[in-house]
Amino acid sequence: MNPDLLEVRRRQLLLSLGASLLGAPVMAAAAAPGPVVAVPFYGAATLLRMQRRHAWLPAARQWREAAEALARQLGQGCSGAARAPARLAWVRTMQAWTQASAIATGPLLQRRSSRSIDFQPTRPRLIMQAVESLRAQSGPSGAPLPDAARLERTGSPARGLPALEWLLWAPDAPTDAAACAWAQGLAEELAREAAAVEADWLALDARDRQDSADPDTSTDEEGLRAAFAEFVNQWLGGVELLRWAEIERPWRAGREDKTGWPRQTSASIAQAWQARWDRLRALTLSPAQVPAPGEGLVPMALYLRSLGLMALADRLDASTRQADASMRGLSPSAAPARLQQVTRALAQLKGLIEGDVAAALQVNIGFSDADGD
């Protein structure tokens, strides 16, 4: 049997005995660089609760605020002097969305937000048709803004961040009142979706706060297992999405001209990569300060330490640091050897999560849309 799995079971037994006999949390020494520190036990429920409170809720709020600012900016137009600030607002919204969806779990997964927010590749022909339909309805006061029903009928390929990117950067994109009205409508849809996701995270956090019981003593073990397995699978999927869909696949497809990269039209590829990686790193790497249970974000390496899996946590930290070093300052214009180094580092991290970490946590890994091999 896997020695790490044996250690988890031994650790769980000790924790159970310690809780019943001593009524106090069990502490473990974390074999991390620097001084040895005490790591309290974090159960899976505490892990998920702290992620909601300290990662996903703040990220959803930042995404909503950025999308609202983009909609306000586009209300002032999308051409001439208004074009540069609209582009900047789009980049900020894209980065906020990328961080908020780096691990598509909870409301993001339930609402399938990625389909309406980030359908790629966008379809310029459908966008032009939508703009033309608004142009035909234009009157003395300008083109009408599309409502939610009209946007829904248009379909995801002409909506979301990629459609806005095309409207704001493509040389052949229209810039008249109808095009700007369509762009503003798209931005307002982004803001509505962000507000809905934030509201769902707020509701979950309110439920957490009203529950005075220790979250790790919940009787809903089946629900907890499902939520934890969802997170681990989506965490793995986030790493693979960055490695394959955003870096390796487009690099293989267009090694010479770099066409087909996500965010290519706006030349914000590097910003998108970094935004996704920043969130993945924060949710994986052991922090400098160990939070008390319920008082801070618990990354996965620290969670492994709390279970007594010191060697596995060290390996996860080392793999994350290696990927972080390779990602630092990366751009699509990097030399092929540099891009290969990045994809290898991310593949190593993916393999560690998919294999040893998932096995130690007794989580079954399912097929993900990010899988590309």
Buried (B, 14 or more C-beta within 10 A) or exposed (E): EEEBBEBBEEBBEBBEEBBEEEEEBBEBEBEBEEEEBEBBBBBBBBBBBBBBBBBBBBBBBBBBBBBBBBBBBBBEBBBEEBBEBBBEBBBBBBBBBBBBBBBBBBBBBEBEBBEBBBBBEBBBEBBBEBBEBBBEEBEEEEBBBBEEEBBEEBEBBBBBBBBBBBBBBBEEBBBBBBBBBBBBBBBBBBBBBBBBBBEBBBEBBEEBEEEEEEBBEBEEEEEBEEBBBBBBBBBBBBBBBBBBBBBBBBBEEBEEEBEBBBBBBBEBBBBBBBBBBBBBBBBBBBBEEBBEBBEBBBBBBBBBBBBBBBBBBBBBBBBBBBBBEBBEEBBBEBEEEEBBBBBBBBBBBBBBBBEBBBBBBEBEBEEBEBBEE
